[in-house]
Amino acid sequence: MDTIGQIFTFNNMRFILEGLGLTLYISAVAILLSMIFGTVLAIFRNMEKGPLKLLATIYIEVVRNVPNLLWIFVIFLVFRLKSTPAGIVSFTVFTTAALAEIIRGGLNSVGTGQIEAATSQGFNQIQVMRYIILPQAFRSMLPAIMSQFVTVIKDTSFLWSVLALQELLGKANILMGRYTATSQVFALYGIVAIVYFIVNFTISQYARRLSKKWSKAY
């Protein structure tokens, strides 16, 4: 117990929480950018035909069917970015494709009757998308978006092995260079697992409550 107790110091816990801060920063920026780009791609792919639909389809299908880990390697080696920007860009590239399909499903869930009614009232296509389709689509796809957010948070653990980025798992691995006893290693991994669980469970519960609130309101 004494060897395990050596881990639970203020400095060590602060060190690990600094890694959590970087994990959440990368995840939040990547999700925000992916929602913007993913919405654009979803709209393009929903077009009946044209080069934009083709380009969006190619991007989504290629990126979704290549492991995220490989995209991290590609972004880092080809563009020679620093670790944090490389992590954000690689996760944005991959998550944009995933969110584009989620958002496209949300767009298609809005009834055509509402779109026709808005058009008959003089709304143009941009106004229909902004005021009719997107608000309703976002409510229906919120749980899937939050689930993708959770996936991004968990997958940031790849960044330590590829970029040596000191996110949550990376900080724990650094501490393992000082605490090598088996019990200490298990304790460190246990701390990381608990932190991941608390963060991701909180996000999931918040998404469920918000989804229920909106479903009652509308």
C-alpha positions as CSV (number, residue, x, y, z in Angstrom):
1,M,0.0,0.0,0.0
2,D,2.9,2.4,0.7
3,T,4.1,2.0,-2.9
4,I,0.7,2.8,-4.3
5,G,0.3,5.7,-1.9
6,Q,3.4,7.3,-3.4
7,I,1.4,7.9,-6.6
8,F,-1.4,9.9,-5.0
9,T,0.5,13.1,-4.5
10,F,-0.7,16.6,-5.3
11,N,1.9,17.1,-8.0
12,N,1.2,13.7,-9.7
13,M,-2.6,14.3,-9.7
14,R,-2.0,17.8,-11.1
15,F,0.3,16.4,-13.7
16,I,-2.3,13.9,-14.9
17,L,-5.1,16.5,-14.9
18,E,-2.9,18.7,-17.2
19,G,-3.0,15.8,-19.6
20,L,-6.7,15.6,-19.3
21,G,-6.9,19.3,-20.1
22,L,-4.9,18.8,-23.3
23,T,-7.1,15.8,-24.2
24,L,-10.3,17.8,-23.8
25,Y,-8.8,20.8,-25.7
26,I,-7.9,18.6,-28.7
27,S,-11.2,16.8,-28.6
28,A,-13.3,20.0,-28.3
29,V,-11.5,21.8,-31.2
30,A,-11.6,18.7,-33.4
31,I,-15.4,18.2,-32.8
32,L,-16.2,21.9,-33.4
33,L,-14.3,22.0,-36.7
34,S,-15.7,18.6,-37.7
35,M,-19.3,19.8,-37.1
36,I,-18.7,22.8,-39.4
37,F,-17.0,20.8,-42.2
38,G,-19.2,17.8,-41.7
39,T,-22.3,19.9,-42.2
40,V,-20.9,21.3,-45.4
41,L,-20.0,17.8,-46.7
42,A,-23.5,16.4,-45.6
43,I,-25.2,19.2,-47.6
44,F,-23.0,18.5,-50.6
45,R,-23.6,14.7,-50.5
46,N,-27.4,15.3,-50.3
47,M,-27.3,17.1,-53.6
48,E,-29.0,15.1,-56.4
49,K,-25.8,15.3,-58.6
50,G,-22.8,17.3,-59.5
51,P,-19.0,17.5,-58.7
52,L,-19.5,18.7,-55.1
53,K,-21.6,15.6,-54.4
54,L,-18.9,13.4,-56.0
55,L,-16.1,15.0,-54.0
56,A,-18.0,14.8,-50.7
57,T,-18.8,11.1,-51.3
58,I,-15.2,10.3,-52.2
59,Y,-13.8,12.1,-49.1
60,I,-16.3,10.5,-46.7
61,E,-15.9,7.0,-48.0
62,V,-12.1,7.1,-48.2
63,V,-11.5,8.7,-44.8
64,R,-14.1,6.6,-43.0
65,N,-12.5,3.4,-44.3
66,V,-9.0,4.2,-43.3
67,P,-8.0,3.8,-39.6
68,N,-7.7,7.1,-37.7
69,L,-4.2,6.0,-36.5
70,L,-3.0,6.0,-40.1
71,W,-4.3,9.5,-40.6
72,I,-2.3,10.7,-37.6
73,F,0.8,9.3,-39.1
74,V,0.1,10.8,-42.5
75,I,-0.8,14.3,-41.2
76,F,2.3,14.4,-38.9
77,L,4.8,13.1,-41.5
78,V,3.5,14.8,-44.6
79,F,2.7,18.2,-43.3
80,R,5.4,18.3,-40.6
81,L,3.2,19.9,-38.0
82,K,3.9,20.2,-34.3
83,S,2.3,17.5,-32.1
84,T,-0.8,19.4,-30.9
85,P,-1.8,20.9,-34.3
86,A,-1.1,17.5,-35.9
87,G,-3.4,15.9,-33.4
88,I,-6.2,18.4,-34.0
89,V,-5.9,18.3,-37.8
90,S,-5.8,14.5,-37.9
91,F,-8.8,14.1,-35.7
92,T,-10.7,16.8,-37.6
93,V,-10.0,15.0,-40.9
94,F,-11.3,11.7,-39.6
95,T,-14.2,13.0,-37.5
96,T,-15.5,15.2,-40.2
97,A,-16.2,12.2,-42.4
98,A,-18.0,10.4,-39.5
99,L,-20.0,13.4,-38.5
100,A,-20.9,14.1,-42.2
101,E,-22.8,10.8,-42.3
102,I,-24.5,11.5,-38.9
103,I,-25.5,15.0,-40.0
104,R,-26.7,13.7,-43.4
105,G,-29.0,11.2,-41.6
106,G,-30.3,14.1,-39.5
107,L,-31.0,16.2,-42.5
108,N,-32.9,13.4,-44.2
109,S,-35.0,12.9,-41.1
110,V,-36.8,16.2,-41.6
111,G,-40.1,15.6,-43.4
112,T,-40.4,16.9,-47.0
113,G,-43.8,18.4,-46.1
114,Q,-42.2,21.0,-43.9
115,I,-39.7,21.9,-46.6
116,E,-42.4,22.3,-49.2
117,A,-44.5,24.4,-46.8
118,A,-41.5,26.7,-46.1
119,T,-40.8,27.0,-49.8
120,S,-44.4,27.9,-50.5
121,Q,-44.1,30.7,-47.9
122,G,-41.2,32.2,-49.9
123,F,-38.2,30.8,-48.1
124,N,-35.2,30.3,-50.3
125,Q,-33.0,27.2,-50.0
126,I,-30.6,28.8,-47.5
127,Q,-33.4,30.0,-45.3
128,V,-35.0,26.5,-45.4
129,M,-31.8,24.9,-44.4
130,R,-31.1,27.4,-41.6
131,Y,-34.5,27.8,-40.0
132,I,-36.3,24.6,-40.8
133,I,-33.9,21.7,-41.5
134,L,-30.8,22.3,-39.4
135,P,-32.6,23.0,-36.0
136,Q,-34.7,19.9,-36.2
137,A,-31.9,17.7,-37.6
138,F,-29.5,18.8,-34.8
139,R,-32.0,17.7,-32.2
140,S,-32.4,14.3,-33.7
141,M,-28.6,13.7,-34.2
142,L,-27.4,15.1,-30.9
143,P,-27.0,11.7,-29.2
144,A,-24.9,10.5,-32.1
145,I,-22.8,13.6,-32.2
146,M,-22.1,13.3,-28.4
147,S,-21.2,9.6,-28.9
148,Q,-18.7,10.7,-31.5
149,F,-17.3,13.2,-29.1
150,V,-16.8,10.5,-26.6
151,T,-15.0,8.4,-29.2
152,V,-12.7,11.3,-30.0
153,I,-11.8,11.7,-26.3
154,K,-10.9,8.0,-26.0
155,D,-9.0,7.9,-29.3
156,T,-6.7,10.8,-28.3
157,S,-4.8,8.1,-26.4
158,F,-3.3,7.2,-29.9
159,L,-1.5,10.5,-29.9
160,W,1.0,9.4,-27.2
161,S,2.2,6.4,-29.2
162,V,2.5,8.3,-32.5
163,L,3.3,11.9,-31.6
164,A,4.5,11.5,-28.0
165,L,1.9,14.0,-27.1
166,Q,1.4,14.4,-23.4
167,E,-2.3,14.0,-23.2
168,L,-4.0,12.0,-20.4
169,L,-2.5,8.6,-21.2
170,G,0.8,10.2,-22.1
171,K,1.1,11.8,-18.7
172,A,0.4,8.5,-17.0
173,N,3.1,6.8,-19.2
174,I,5.6,9.4,-18.2
175,L,4.9,8.8,-14.5
176,M,5.4,5.1,-15.1
177,G,9.1,5.9,-15.8
178,R,9.3,6.8,-12.1
179,Y,6.9,4.3,-10.6
180,T,7.8,0.9,-11.9
181,A,6.3,-1.5,-9.3
182,T,3.4,-3.6,-10.7
183,S,1.0,-2.2,-8.2
184,Q,1.9,1.3,-9.1
185,V,1.5,0.7,-12.8
186,F,-2.0,-0.8,-12.2
187,A,-2.8,2.1,-10.0
188,L,-1.8,4.6,-12.7
189,Y,-3.8,2.9,-15.4
190,G,-6.7,2.7,-12.9
191,I,-6.6,6.4,-12.4
192,V,-6.6,7.0,-16.1
193,A,-9.5,4.6,-16.7
194,I,-11.5,6.3,-13.9
195,V,-10.9,9.8,-15.4
196,Y,-11.9,8.6,-18.9
197,F,-15.0,7.0,-17.4
198,I,-16.1,10.1,-15.4
199,V,-15.6,12.5,-18.3
200,N,-17.3,10.3,-20.9
201,F,-20.1,9.2,-18.7
202,T,-20.9,12.8,-17.8
203,I,-21.0,13.8,-21.5
204,S,-23.3,10.8,-22.3
205,Q,-25.7,11.6,-19.4
206,Y,-25.8,15.3,-20.4
207,A,-26.6,14.3,-24.0
208,R,-29.4,12.0,-22.9
209,R,-31.0,14.7,-20.6
210,L,-30.7,17.3,-23.3
211,S,-32.3,15.0,-25.9
212,K,-35.2,14.2,-23.5
213,K,-35.7,17.8,-22.8
214,W,-35.8,18.7,-26.4
215,S,-38.1,15.8,-27.3
216,K,-40.6,17.1,-24.7
217,A,-40.3,20.7,-25.8
218,Y,-41.0,19.8,-29.4
